[in-house]
Structures are given as structure tokens and as C-alpha cells.
Amino acid sequence: MSGNGGATTSGQLRAHNRVRLLRAVHDCGATLTRSRLTRDLELARGTASVLVGGLAEDELLHEEPAPEHARGRPTMVPGPHPRGPVVLAADLREDAWELAACELGGRVSVLAVRGHDGTPEDALGPLGAAMREHRARYGARAVGAGVSVAGPVAAGGRVDVSHLGWRSVDVPALLGLPPGWVRVGNDTALAGLAEARRGLLRGVEVGLHIHVDFDLGGVLIVGGRPLEGAGGMGAEFGHMPLTGGAMPCPCGATGCWALEVGANALLRHMGLPHGGGRGREQAELILARAEAGEAEAARALAAAARTLGRGVAALVNAHDPEVVALSGLGADLHDRAGAVLAEACRNGLMTIRRERPPLITPSALGRRGSLLGAMESVFDAFLTTDGLAAWPARDTPGSRV
């Protein structure tokens, strides 16, 4: 717990412990007292006091009395400084985007929500304008931006969203932001990262995260990190022929699992127009109609849940996860057709897997996982010795917004 990270001088050790303390405050959601953090990080009380004092002077931490403390000297809880670092995080979905400002500890303040027509220009142009506006507003406090997108992401932030016709779209360029300042990631991988940091996969050595929206994506979490492949574009579970389908997919493959699970699949089952990032409200209406007992909608819901369960079984057989977390529409399928999903999964498991099946459960983060993962990707870069070394002095213009 108390490793020195390779530090060989007192200055290096201090820098290392500053990072450890800030990381601990961030990861716990700014809920632990200074004394608890001191114990967990195996720091001397005097060392912790000096560290917290220095971080407060640098406008990185601010302490508040713990709620409901006993009589006597109040117990203090370190949290984000009111003039501390801010990450801009965006969840770019097929039909809309959400932009938020995120503080150390994970507190999220939504800044803007806007629909778009599915083209790169209409999606990314206004989002970039909003991000540049708030970057200027926060000044030096804004330490970076994270963007979650519903498709594979190549080096440099180039994105493919096959069902929208996006091919190698240069996201940072269309946002008008420096490539080094913005981090672009796949929505499912980022949601899995957030689930490992703040949700049901926290402390789980091997977990599986499945996110369902218009279609489906998934990622394997090992040791708290999503396995994204050599080029960062792995874990496209939705584009695996796991369930024996034969439909061609816009991605170029045939029989993709994703074609039979998400909102597009529900709309297709009901004979409604689908694809192109349209139909979210209609898909939610189908779920409500199924819950009300309408036979056709119930059949569509059951078909999607059954296909989700069969695909999960295949991945469980391959990866042996401890927990399978479902987010987005996947959580809705679990809540509204859980028995169908569970039976389909159990029937697809090897005998040795049935003896100790993984827990299959809705995400703890709801639909906010991808946004939180985008935030985490930026704080991961900031909460390093190099990242903190670049943090501005207190009187840097713009840092007091």
C-alpha cells in the first residue's frame, strides 16, 4: 500500500504521496476523513497534515467538517477545492450529446444537452463550440476533456460509427480542440472503466461490462482496467456472431450480436423504422407497452432479453468473469425480462460454469457510466506527478473562475 513509486529523494517522495492522496480522495468520492485516508495510505499523521496543507495552498483540496461528528474537535473530510481542477466530459450518443463539468471526487454538473441529426458536423460542431466556451470560462482550472463515443476509436481520436455512416471521423479536429487536450474513448469501454472505479465492478478482478443502447457493446475488465486491445479498438463484443444470426451489419460483418439486442432490434421486431440513431422514444414506449402486458411488445422484449442472455453465456464461457454488469437498455431488459435473460444465459453455459455462475446485475451507475468514464480517463492523466507538476499557481489568470 505504501510503496514509494520509485522515489529516491524527499522531493520525489513528497510528489508521489501528493498523487496518492489526491487519487484516494478522488476514488472515494471525497467521502473519507483525513484520519481514515492517513490509515489507508499508511502515512504518518504529521506527513498527512503537511500534504493536505500543501494541497490546500495549491488549491487542489479543501477540507470540510465531517457530518454528524462527535463532540470535540471536528473530523475533517478532504474534498475538491472550489478553485480546483475541472474536467469537461461529454457523452456523445447517436442522437444527442451531454456535456458536464466534473470535479475531483467525481461530482458532475451538467452544462448542456443537445440533440443532433447524426452527421459528424451537426454532432461535433455544436459540442466543440460548447466545450471551447466552457474551457475559456474555467480557464486554467480546465485540465482536459474526455469524450465518449458510440464506436471504435483509433489513435488520434478517429472514430467509426458504422450505423451512422461515420468512417475515420477526426473528433478532436471537428471539436476544434487540441488533440493532446481531449481524450476520445469508446462509450462501452469508458462505462466499464467507470463501473470498475465507482460501481459494481470495483474490487472485482475479472468482470464483464455490457452496455446496450441502439445496439450493443461490451468490454472485459481485468484488474480494474478495460482490455481494449493492441490498437485500442478491441472488445467489440457486439460485432461477434454469438447468437447464430445471419443479418448483414453496417460494420461489414454478418450475424452481429448487436443487431438482435438494442433499441434498433426492438423497433425492427415491431415493424417500425430503425437505424441512423433514431427511435429512442419509440423503443422506450415499447418497453412500457410490454410491461403493461401488450403481447406484441412483450414478445419483442423477450426476444431481445433472450438474445442478450445467450450472448452473455458465450462470453462467460470464454472469460469466466465474477460479475456481469449491464447498463443502458441492458439494465431495462434485466429489470423487465430478467427471468427470460437468466434462463437463456443458464442454458448457454457450460456445465462447469453453471455450478458457479457469475452475478448478472444492472449497473450501479445507470446511464451516466460513459460520461463518468470520460471523466476518469482525463483524471487518470492529471493525477500523476507530471500532471500535478503542470497545475497552475493560485494566481494564474482564469484559475479563480
Contacts in CASP RR format, 6 or more apart in sequence:
PFRMAT RR
TARGET T0000
AUTHOR 0000-0000-0000
METHOD contacts of the structure
MODEL  1
MSGNGGATTSGQLRAHNRVRLLRAVHDCGATLTRSRLTRDLELARGTASV
LVGGLAEDELLHEEPAPEHARGRPTMVPGPHPRGPVVLAADLREDAWELA
ACELGGRVSVLAVRGHDGTPEDALGPLGAAMREHRARYGARAVGAGVSVA
GPVAAGGRVDVSHLGWRSVDVPALLGLPPGWVRVGNDTALAGLAEARRGL
LRGVEVGLHIHVDFDLGGVLIVGGRPLEGAGGMGAEFGHMPLTGGAMPCP
CGATGCWALEVGANALLRHMGLPHGGGRGREQAELILARAEAGEAEAARA
LAAAARTLGRGVAALVNAHDPEVVALSGLGADLHDRAGAVLAEACRNGLM
TIRRERPPLITPSALGRRGSLLGAMESVFDAFLTTDGLAAWPARDTPGSR
V
1 40 0 8 1.000
1 41 0 8 1.000
1 42 0 8 1.000
2 41 0 8 1.000
2 42 0 8 1.000
2 43 0 8 1.000
4 13 0 8 1.000
4 16 0 8 1.000
5 16 0 8 1.000
6 12 0 8 1.000
6 16 0 8 1.000
7 13 0 8 1.000
7 15 0 8 1.000
7 16 0 8 1.000
12 385 0 8 1.000
14 51 0 8 1.000
15 385 0 8 1.000
15 388 0 8 1.000
15 389 0 8 1.000
16 385 0 8 1.000
17 41 0 8 1.000
17 43 0 8 1.000
17 47 0 8 1.000
17 51 0 8 1.000
18 51 0 8 1.000
18 55 0 8 1.000
18 388 0 8 1.000
19 383 0 8 1.000
19 384 0 8 1.000
19 385 0 8 1.000
19 388 0 8 1.000
20 41 0 8 1.000
21 37 0 8 1.000
21 41 0 8 1.000
21 43 0 8 1.000
21 48 0 8 1.000
21 51 0 8 1.000
21 52 0 8 1.000
21 55 0 8 1.000
21 61 0 8 1.000
21 78 0 8 1.000
22 55 0 8 1.000
22 60 0 8 1.000
22 61 0 8 1.000
22 104 0 8 1.000
22 383 0 8 1.000
22 388 0 8 1.000
23 383 0 8 1.000
24 32 0 8 1.000
24 37 0 8 1.000
24 40 0 8 1.000
24 41 0 8 1.000
25 32 0 8 1.000
25 37 0 8 1.000
25 61 0 8 1.000
25 78 0 8 1.000
25 79 0 8 1.000
25 104 0 8 1.000
25 105 0 8 1.000
26 104 0 8 1.000
26 105 0 8 1.000
26 106 0 8 1.000
26 379 0 8 1.000
26 383 0 8 1.000
27 105 0 8 1.000
27 197 0 8 1.000
28 37 0 8 1.000
28 105 0 8 1.000
29 105 0 8 1.000
29 106 0 8 1.000
29 107 0 8 1.000
29 198 0 8 1.000
30 77 0 8 1.000
30 78 0 8 1.000
30 79 0 8 1.000
30 80 0 8 1.000
30 104 0 8 1.000
30 105 0 8 1.000
30 106 0 8 1.000
30 107 0 8 1.000
31 77 0 8 1.000
32 40 0 8 1.000
32 77 0 8 1.000
32 78 0 8 1.000
33 66 0 8 1.000
33 75 0 8 1.000
33 76 0 8 1.000
33 77 0 8 1.000
34 48 0 8 1.000
34 49 0 8 1.000
34 52 0 8 1.000
34 63 0 8 1.000
34 75 0 8 1.000
34 76 0 8 1.000
34 77 0 8 1.000
34 78 0 8 1.000
35 45 0 8 1.000
35 75 0 8 1.000
37 43 0 8 1.000
37 48 0 8 1.000
37 78 0 8 1.000
38 44 0 8 1.000
38 45 0 8 1.000
38 48 0 8 1.000
41 48 0 8 1.000
43 51 0 8 1.000
52 61 0 8 1.000
52 63 0 8 1.000
52 78 0 8 1.000
53 61 0 8 1.000
55 61 0 8 1.000
55 78 0 8 1.000
56 62 0 8 1.000
56 63 0 8 1.000
56 81 0 8 1.000
57 394 0 8 1.000
58 391 0 8 1.000
58 393 0 8 1.000
58 394 0 8 1.000
59 81 0 8 1.000
59 83 0 8 1.000
59 84 0 8 1.000
59 394 0 8 1.000
59 399 0 8 1.000
60 81 0 8 1.000
60 84 0 8 1.000
60 85 0 8 1.000
60 104 0 8 1.000
60 388 0 8 1.000
60 391 0 8 1.000
61 78 0 8 1.000
61 79 0 8 1.000
61 80 0 8 1.000
61 81 0 8 1.000
61 104 0 8 1.000
62 78 0 8 1.000
62 79 0 8 1.000
62 80 0 8 1.000
62 81 0 8 1.000
62 82 0 8 1.000
63 76 0 8 1.000
63 77 0 8 1.000
63 78 0 8 1.000
63 79 0 8 1.000
64 76 0 8 1.000
64 77 0 8 1.000
64 79 0 8 1.000
65 74 0 8 1.000
65 75 0 8 1.000
65 76 0 8 1.000
65 77 0 8 1.000
66 74 0 8 1.000
66 75 0 8 1.000
66 76 0 8 1.000
66 77 0 8 1.000
69 75 0 8 1.000
79 104 0 8 1.000
79 105 0 8 1.000
80 103 0 8 1.000
80 104 0 8 1.000
80 105 0 8 1.000
80 107 0 8 1.000
81 104 0 8 1.000
83 141 0 8 1.000
83 394 0 8 1.000
83 399 0 8 1.000
83 400 0 8 1.000
83 401 0 8 1.000
84 103 0 8 1.000
84 104 0 8 1.000
84 141 0 8 1.000
84 399 0 8 1.000
85 103 0 8 1.000
85 104 0 8 1.000
85 141 0 8 1.000
85 142 0 8 1.000
85 143 0 8 1.000
85 382 0 8 1.000
85 391 0 8 1.000
86 101 0 8 1.000
86 102 0 8 1.000
86 103 0 8 1.000
86 138 0 8 1.000
86 141 0 8 1.000
86 142 0 8 1.000
86 143 0 8 1.000
87 101 0 8 1.000
87 102 0 8 1.000
87 103 0 8 1.000
87 142 0 8 1.000
87 143 0 8 1.000
87 144 0 8 1.000
87 145 0 8 1.000
87 146 0 8 1.000
87 375 0 8 1.000
87 378 0 8 1.000
87 379 0 8 1.000
87 382 0 8 1.000
88 99 0 8 1.000
88 100 0 8 1.000
88 101 0 8 1.000
88 102 0 8 1.000
88 111 0 8 1.000
88 131 0 8 1.000
88 134 0 8 1.000
88 135 0 8 1.000
88 138 0 8 1.000
88 142 0 8 1.000
88 144 0 8 1.000
88 145 0 8 1.000
88 146 0 8 1.000
89 99 0 8 1.000
89 100 0 8 1.000
89 101 0 8 1.000
89 102 0 8 1.000
89 108 0 8 1.000
89 145 0 8 1.000
89 146 0 8 1.000
89 147 0 8 1.000
89 148 0 8 1.000
89 371 0 8 1.000
89 372 0 8 1.000
89 373 0 8 1.000
89 374 0 8 1.000
89 375 0 8 1.000
89 378 0 8 1.000
90 97 0 8 1.000
90 98 0 8 1.000
90 99 0 8 1.000
90 100 0 8 1.000
90 127 0 8 1.000
90 131 0 8 1.000
90 145 0 8 1.000
90 146 0 8 1.000
90 147 0 8 1.000
90 148 0 8 1.000
90 371 0 8 1.000
90 374 0 8 1.000
91 97 0 8 1.000
91 98 0 8 1.000
91 148 0 8 1.000
91 187 0 8 1.000
91 370 0 8 1.000
91 371 0 8 1.000
91 374 0 8 1.000
92 123 0 8 1.000
92 124 0 8 1.000
92 127 0 8 1.000
92 147 0 8 1.000
92 148 0 8 1.000
92 149 0 8 1.000
92 150 0 8 1.000
92 187 0 8 1.000
93 150 0 8 1.000
93 187 0 8 1.000
93 213 0 8 1.000
94 118 0 8 1.000
94 150 0 8 1.000
94 161 0 8 1.000
94 163 0 8 1.000
94 164 0 8 1.000
94 213 0 8 1.000
94 214 0 8 1.000
94 276 0 8 1.000
94 277 0 8 1.000
95 115 0 8 1.000
95 116 0 8 1.000
95 118 0 8 1.000
95 277 0 8 1.000
95 278 0 8 1.000
95 279 0 8 1.000
95 280 0 8 1.000
96 113 0 8 1.000
96 114 0 8 1.000
96 115 0 8 1.000
96 116 0 8 1.000
97 113 0 8 1.000
97 114 0 8 1.000
97 115 0 8 1.000
97 116 0 8 1.000
97 123 0 8 1.000
97 127 0 8 1.000
98 110 0 8 1.000
98 112 0 8 1.000
98 113 0 8 1.000
98 371 0 8 1.000
99 110 0 8 1.000
99 111 0 8 1.000
99 112 0 8 1.000
99 113 0 8 1.000
99 127 0 8 1.000
99 130 0 8 1.000
99 131 0 8 1.000
99 134 0 8 1.000
100 108 0 8 1.000
100 109 0 8 1.000
100 110 0 8 1.000
100 111 0 8 1.000
100 371 0 8 1.000
100 375 0 8 1.000
101 108 0 8 1.000
101 109 0 8 1.000
101 111 0 8 1.000
101 134 0 8 1.000
101 138 0 8 1.000
102 108 0 8 1.000
102 109 0 8 1.000
102 372 0 8 1.000
102 375 0 8 1.000
102 379 0 8 1.000
103 109 0 8 1.000
104 379 0 8 1.000
106 198 0 8 1.000
106 372 0 8 1.000
106 375 0 8 1.000
108 368 0 8 1.000
108 371 0 8 1.000
108 372 0 8 1.000
108 375 0 8 1.000
111 130 0 8 1.000
111 134 0 8 1.000
112 130 0 8 1.000
114 126 0 8 1.000
114 127 0 8 1.000
114 130 0 8 1.000
116 122 0 8 1.000
116 123 0 8 1.000
116 126 0 8 1.000
117 123 0 8 1.000
118 164 0 8 1.000
118 276 0 8 1.000
118 277 0 8 1.000
119 164 0 8 1.000
120 166 0 8 1.000
120 169 0 8 1.000
120 174 0 8 1.000
121 174 0 8 1.000
124 169 0 8 1.000
124 171 0 8 1.000
124 174 0 8 1.000
124 175 0 8 1.000
125 174 0 8 1.000
125 175 0 8 1.000
127 147 0 8 1.000
127 175 0 8 1.000
128 174 0 8 1.000
128 175 0 8 1.000
128 176 0 8 1.000
128 177 0 8 1.000
131 145 0 8 1.000
131 175 0 8 1.000
131 177 0 8 1.000
131 182 0 8 1.000
132 175 0 8 1.000
132 176 0 8 1.000
132 177 0 8 1.000
134 142 0 8 1.000
135 142 0 8 1.000
135 145 0 8 1.000
135 177 0 8 1.000
137 401 0 8 1.000
138 398 0 8 1.000
138 401 0 8 1.000
139 397 0 8 1.000
139 398 0 8 1.000
139 399 0 8 1.000
139 401 0 8 1.000
140 392 0 8 1.000
140 396 0 8 1.000
140 397 0 8 1.000
140 398 0 8 1.000
140 399 0 8 1.000
141 398 0 8 1.000
141 399 0 8 1.000
141 401 0 8 1.000
143 378 0 8 1.000
143 382 0 8 1.000
143 387 0 8 1.000
143 391 0 8 1.000
144 181 0 8 1.000
144 182 0 8 1.000
144 183 0 8 1.000
144 378 0 8 1.000
144 382 0 8 1.000
145 177 0 8 1.000
145 181 0 8 1.000
145 182 0 8 1.000
145 183 0 8 1.000
145 378 0 8 1.000
146 182 0 8 1.000
146 183 0 8 1.000
146 184 0 8 1.000
146 185 0 8 1.000
146 374 0 8 1.000
146 375 0 8 1.000
146 377 0 8 1.000
146 378 0 8 1.000
147 171 0 8 1.000
147 175 0 8 1.000
147 182 0 8 1.000
147 183 0 8 1.000
147 184 0 8 1.000
147 185 0 8 1.000
147 374 0 8 1.000
148 185 0 8 1.000
148 186 0 8 1.000
148 187 0 8 1.000
148 190 0 8 1.000
148 191 0 8 1.000
148 370 0 8 1.000
148 371 0 8 1.000
148 373 0 8 1.000
148 374 0 8 1.000
149 159 0 8 1.000
149 161 0 8 1.000
149 171 0 8 1.000
149 184 0 8 1.000
149 185 0 8 1.000
149 186 0 8 1.000
149 187 0 8 1.000
150 161 0 8 1.000
150 186 0 8 1.000
150 187 0 8 1.000
150 213 0 8 1.000
150 214 0 8 1.000
151 159 0 8 1.000
151 160 0 8 1.000
151 161 0 8 1.000
151 162 0 8 1.000
151 186 0 8 1.000
151 187 0 8 1.000
152 159 0 8 1.000
152 160 0 8 1.000
152 186 0 8 1.000
152 233 0 8 1.000
152 234 0 8 1.000
152 236 0 8 1.000
153 159 0 8 1.000
153 171 0 8 1.000
153 184 0 8 1.000
153 185 0 8 1.000
153 186 0 8 1.000
153 232 0 8 1.000
153 233 0 8 1.000
154 160 0 8 1.000
154 168 0 8 1.000
154 231 0 8 1.000
154 232 0 8 1.000
154 233 0 8 1.000
155 231 0 8 1.000
155 232 0 8 1.000
156 170 0 8 1.000
156 172 0 8 1.000
156 179 0 8 1.000
156 184 0 8 1.000
157 170 0 8 1.000
157 171 0 8 1.000
157 172 0 8 1.000
157 179 0 8 1.000
157 184 0 8 1.000
157 185 0 8 1.000
158 168 0 8 1.000
158 169 0 8 1.000
158 170 0 8 1.000
158 171 0 8 1.000
159 166 0 8 1.000
159 168 0 8 1.000
159 169 0 8 1.000
159 171 0 8 1.000
159 184 0 8 1.000
160 166 0 8 1.000
160 167 0 8 1.000
160 168 0 8 1.000
160 169 0 8 1.000
161 169 0 8 1.000
162 249 0 8 1.000
162 250 0 8 1.000
162 251 0 8 1.000
162 252 0 8 1.000
163 214 0 8 1.000
163 215 0 8 1.000
163 250 0 8 1.000
163 264 0 8 1.000
163 275 0 8 1.000
163 276 0 8 1.000
163 277 0 8 1.000
164 276 0 8 1.000
164 277 0 8 1.000
165 250 0 8 1.000
171 182 0 8 1.000
171 184 0 8 1.000
172 178 0 8 1.000
172 179 0 8 1.000
172 180 0 8 1.000
172 182 0 8 1.000
172 184 0 8 1.000
173 179 0 8 1.000
175 182 0 8 1.000
183 374 0 8 1.000
183 377 0 8 1.000
183 378 0 8 1.000
183 381 0 8 1.000
185 374 0 8 1.000
185 377 0 8 1.000
186 219 0 8 1.000
186 228 0 8 1.000
186 233 0 8 1.000
186 235 0 8 1.000
187 211 0 8 1.000
187 213 0 8 1.000
187 370 0 8 1.000
188 209 0 8 1.000
188 210 0 8 1.000
188 211 0 8 1.000
188 217 0 8 1.000
188 218 0 8 1.000
188 219 0 8 1.000
188 235 0 8 1.000
188 370 0 8 1.000
189 218 0 8 1.000
189 219 0 8 1.000
189 226 0 8 1.000
189 228 0 8 1.000
189 235 0 8 1.000
190 226 0 8 1.000
190 369 0 8 1.000
190 370 0 8 1.000
190 372 0 8 1.000
190 373 0 8 1.000
190 374 0 8 1.000
190 376 0 8 1.000
190 377 0 8 1.000
191 209 0 8 1.000
191 211 0 8 1.000
191 327 0 8 1.000
191 363 0 8 1.000
191 365 0 8 1.000
191 369 0 8 1.000
191 370 0 8 1.000
191 372 0 8 1.000
191 373 0 8 1.000
192 201 0 8 1.000
192 209 0 8 1.000
192 211 0 8 1.000
192 219 0 8 1.000
192 221 0 8 1.000
192 226 0 8 1.000
192 325 0 8 1.000
192 369 0 8 1.000
192 373 0 8 1.000
193 221 0 8 1.000
193 224 0 8 1.000
193 225 0 8 1.000
193 226 0 8 1.000
193 373 0 8 1.000
193 376 0 8 1.000
193 377 0 8 1.000
194 365 0 8 1.000
194 368 0 8 1.000
194 369 0 8 1.000
194 370 0 8 1.000
194 372 0 8 1.000
194 373 0 8 1.000
194 375 0 8 1.000
194 376 0 8 1.000
195 201 0 8 1.000
195 202 0 8 1.000
195 209 0 8 1.000
195 221 0 8 1.000
195 325 0 8 1.000
195 327 0 8 1.000
195 363 0 8 1.000
195 364 0 8 1.000
195 365 0 8 1.000
195 369 0 8 1.000
196 202 0 8 1.000
196 203 0 8 1.000
196 204 0 8 1.000
196 209 0 8 1.000
196 221 0 8 1.000
196 223 0 8 1.000
196 224 0 8 1.000
196 225 0 8 1.000
196 226 0 8 1.000
197 224 0 8 1.000
197 372 0 8 1.000
197 373 0 8 1.000
197 376 0 8 1.000
198 364 0 8 1.000
198 365 0 8 1.000
198 372 0 8 1.000
199 325 0 8 1.000
199 363 0 8 1.000
199 364 0 8 1.000
199 365 0 8 1.000
200 323 0 8 1.000
200 325 0 8 1.000
200 361 0 8 1.000
200 363 0 8 1.000
200 364 0 8 1.000
201 207 0 8 1.000
201 209 0 8 1.000
201 221 0 8 1.000
201 224 0 8 1.000
201 323 0 8 1.000
201 325 0 8 1.000
203 223 0 8 1.000
203 224 0 8 1.000
204 221 0 8 1.000
204 223 0 8 1.000
204 224 0 8 1.000
204 321 0 8 1.000
204 322 0 8 1.000
204 323 0 8 1.000
205 222 0 8 1.000
205 223 0 8 1.000
205 224 0 8 1.000
205 322 0 8 1.000
206 220 0 8 1.000
206 221 0 8 1.000
206 222 0 8 1.000
206 223 0 8 1.000
206 319 0 8 1.000
206 320 0 8 1.000
206 321 0 8 1.000
206 322 0 8 1.000
207 220 0 8 1.000
207 221 0 8 1.000
207 222 0 8 1.000
207 319 0 8 1.000
207 321 0 8 1.000
207 322 0 8 1.000
207 323 0 8 1.000
207 324 0 8 1.000
207 325 0 8 1.000
207 358 0 8 1.000
208 218 0 8 1.000
208 219 0 8 1.000
208 220 0 8 1.000
208 221 0 8 1.000
208 312 0 8 1.000
208 315 0 8 1.000
208 316 0 8 1.000
208 319 0 8 1.000
208 321 0 8 1.000
208 323 0 8 1.000
208 324 0 8 1.000
208 325 0 8 1.000
208 358 0 8 1.000
209 218 0 8 1.000
209 219 0 8 1.000
209 221 0 8 1.000
209 226 0 8 1.000
209 324 0 8 1.000
209 325 0 8 1.000
209 327 0 8 1.000
209 363 0 8 1.000
210 216 0 8 1.000
210 217 0 8 1.000
210 218 0 8 1.000
210 237 0 8 1.000
210 308 0 8 1.000
210 312 0 8 1.000
210 324 0 8 1.000
210 325 0 8 1.000
210 326 0 8 1.000
210 327 0 8 1.000
210 330 0 8 1.000
211 217 0 8 1.000
211 218 0 8 1.000
211 326 0 8 1.000
211 327 0 8 1.000
211 328 0 8 1.000
211 330 0 8 1.000
211 370 0 8 1.000
212 261 0 8 1.000
212 262 0 8 1.000
212 308 0 8 1.000
212 326 0 8 1.000
212 327 0 8 1.000
212 328 0 8 1.000
212 329 0 8 1.000
212 330 0 8 1.000
212 333 0 8 1.000
213 262 0 8 1.000
213 263 0 8 1.000
213 328 0 8 1.000
213 329 0 8 1.000
214 262 0 8 1.000
214 263 0 8 1.000
214 264 0 8 1.000
214 275 0 8 1.000
214 276 0 8 1.000
214 277 0 8 1.000
214 280 0 8 1.000
215 238 0 8 1.000
215 256 0 8 1.000
215 258 0 8 1.000
215 259 0 8 1.000
215 261 0 8 1.000
215 262 0 8 1.000
215 263 0 8 1.000
215 264 0 8 1.000
215 265 0 8 1.000
216 237 0 8 1.000
216 238 0 8 1.000
216 257 0 8 1.000
216 258 0 8 1.000
216 261 0 8 1.000
216 262 0 8 1.000
216 308 0 8 1.000
217 235 0 8 1.000
217 236 0 8 1.000
217 237 0 8 1.000
217 238 0 8 1.000
217 258 0 8 1.000
218 235 0 8 1.000
218 236 0 8 1.000
218 237 0 8 1.000
218 238 0 8 1.000
219 226 0 8 1.000
219 227 0 8 1.000
219 228 0 8 1.000
219 235 0 8 1.000
219 237 0 8 1.000
220 226 0 8 1.000
220 227 0 8 1.000
220 235 0 8 1.000
220 319 0 8 1.000
220 321 0 8 1.000
221 227 0 8 1.000
226 235 0 8 1.000
227 234 0 8 1.000
227 235 0 8 1.000
228 234 0 8 1.000
228 235 0 8 1.000
229 235 0 8 1.000
237 257 0 8 1.000
237 315 0 8 1.000
238 256 0 8 1.000
238 257 0 8 1.000
238 258 0 8 1.000
238 261 0 8 1.000
239 249 0 8 1.000
239 251 0 8 1.000
239 253 0 8 1.000
239 256 0 8 1.000
239 257 0 8 1.000
239 258 0 8 1.000
240 256 0 8 1.000
240 257 0 8 1.000
240 314 0 8 1.000
241 253 0 8 1.000
241 254 0 8 1.000
241 255 0 8 1.000
241 256 0 8 1.000
241 257 0 8 1.000
242 257 0 8 1.000
242 310 0 8 1.000
242 311 0 8 1.000
242 314 0 8 1.000
242 315 0 8 1.000
243 255 0 8 1.000
243 257 0 8 1.000
243 260 0 8 1.000
243 307 0 8 1.000
243 310 0 8 1.000
243 311 0 8 1.000
243 314 0 8 1.000
244 255 0 8 1.000
245 254 0 8 1.000
245 255 0 8 1.000
245 259 0 8 1.000
245 260 0 8 1.000
246 254 0 8 1.000
246 255 0 8 1.000
247 254 0 8 1.000
247 255 0 8 1.000
247 256 0 8 1.000
247 259 0 8 1.000
247 260 0 8 1.000
248 254 0 8 1.000
248 255 0 8 1.000
249 255 0 8 1.000
249 256 0 8 1.000
249 258 0 8 1.000
249 259 0 8 1.000
257 307 0 8 1.000
257 311 0 8 1.000
259 265 0 8 1.000
260 303 0 8 1.000
260 304 0 8 1.000
260 307 0 8 1.000
261 304 0 8 1.000
261 307 0 8 1.000
261 308 0 8 1.000
261 329 0 8 1.000
261 330 0 8 1.000
261 333 0 8 1.000
262 283 0 8 1.000
262 304 0 8 1.000
262 329 0 8 1.000
262 330 0 8 1.000
263 274 0 8 1.000
263 279 0 8 1.000
263 280 0 8 1.000
263 283 0 8 1.000
263 329 0 8 1.000
264 274 0 8 1.000
264 275 0 8 1.000
265 274 0 8 1.000
265 300 0 8 1.000
265 303 0 8 1.000
265 304 0 8 1.000
265 307 0 8 1.000
266 283 0 8 1.000
266 286 0 8 1.000
266 287 0 8 1.000
266 300 0 8 1.000
266 301 0 8 1.000
266 304 0 8 1.000
267 273 0 8 1.000
267 274 0 8 1.000
267 275 0 8 1.000
267 279 0 8 1.000
267 282 0 8 1.000
267 283 0 8 1.000
267 286 0 8 1.000
268 274 0 8 1.000
269 299 0 8 1.000
269 300 0 8 1.000
269 303 0 8 1.000
269 304 0 8 1.000
270 286 0 8 1.000
270 296 0 8 1.000
270 297 0 8 1.000
270 300 0 8 1.000
272 279 0 8 1.000
272 282 0 8 1.000
273 279 0 8 1.000
283 329 0 8 1.000
286 297 0 8 1.000
286 300 0 8 1.000
286 301 0 8 1.000
287 297 0 8 1.000
287 301 0 8 1.000
287 332 0 8 1.000
287 336 0 8 1.000
289 297 0 8 1.000
290 297 0 8 1.000
290 298 0 8 1.000
290 300 0 8 1.000
290 301 0 8 1.000
290 336 0 8 1.000
290 337 0 8 1.000
291 336 0 8 1.000
301 333 0 8 1.000
301 336 0 8 1.000
301 337 0 8 1.000
302 337 0 8 1.000
302 340 0 8 1.000
304 333 0 8 1.000
304 337 0 8 1.000
305 333 0 8 1.000
305 334 0 8 1.000
305 336 0 8 1.000
305 337 0 8 1.000
305 338 0 8 1.000
305 340 0 8 1.000
305 341 0 8 1.000
305 344 0 8 1.000
306 340 0 8 1.000
306 341 0 8 1.000
306 344 0 8 1.000
307 344 0 8 1.000
308 326 0 8 1.000
308 330 0 8 1.000
308 333 0 8 1.000
308 341 0 8 1.000
308 344 0 8 1.000
309 341 0 8 1.000
309 342 0 8 1.000
309 344 0 8 1.000
309 345 0 8 1.000
310 344 0 8 1.000
310 345 0 8 1.000
310 347 0 8 1.000
310 348 0 8 1.000
311 345 0 8 1.000
312 324 0 8 1.000
312 341 0 8 1.000
312 345 0 8 1.000
312 360 0 8 1.000
313 344 0 8 1.000
313 345 0 8 1.000
313 346 0 8 1.000
313 347 0 8 1.000
313 348 0 8 1.000
313 349 0 8 1.000
313 353 0 8 1.000
314 348 0 8 1.000
315 321 0 8 1.000
315 324 0 8 1.000
316 324 0 8 1.000
316 345 0 8 1.000
316 349 0 8 1.000
316 353 0 8 1.000
316 357 0 8 1.000
316 358 0 8 1.000
317 348 0 8 1.000
317 349 0 8 1.000
317 350 0 8 1.000
317 353 0 8 1.000
320 353 0 8 1.000
320 358 0 8 1.000
321 358 0 8 1.000
322 358 0 8 1.000
322 359 0 8 1.000
323 358 0 8 1.000
323 359 0 8 1.000
323 360 0 8 1.000
323 361 0 8 1.000
324 358 0 8 1.000
324 359 0 8 1.000
324 360 0 8 1.000
324 361 0 8 1.000
325 361 0 8 1.000
325 362 0 8 1.000
325 363 0 8 1.000
325 364 0 8 1.000
326 333 0 8 1.000
326 334 0 8 1.000
326 360 0 8 1.000
326 361 0 8 1.000
326 362 0 8 1.000
326 363 0 8 1.000
327 362 0 8 1.000
327 363 0 8 1.000
327 365 0 8 1.000
327 366 0 8 1.000
327 367 0 8 1.000
327 369 0 8 1.000
328 363 0 8 1.000
328 366 0 8 1.000
328 367 0 8 1.000
330 362 0 8 1.000
331 362 0 8 1.000
331 363 0 8 1.000
331 366 0 8 1.000
333 341 0 8 1.000
334 341 0 8 1.000
334 360 0 8 1.000
334 361 0 8 1.000
334 362 0 8 1.000
335 362 0 8 1.000
341 360 0 8 1.000
342 360 0 8 1.000
345 357 0 8 1.000
345 360 0 8 1.000
346 354 0 8 1.000
346 357 0 8 1.000
349 357 0 8 1.000
363 369 0 8 1.000
365 372 0 8 1.000
381 387 0 8 1.000
382 388 0 8 1.000
392 399 0 8 1.000
393 399 0 8 1.000
END
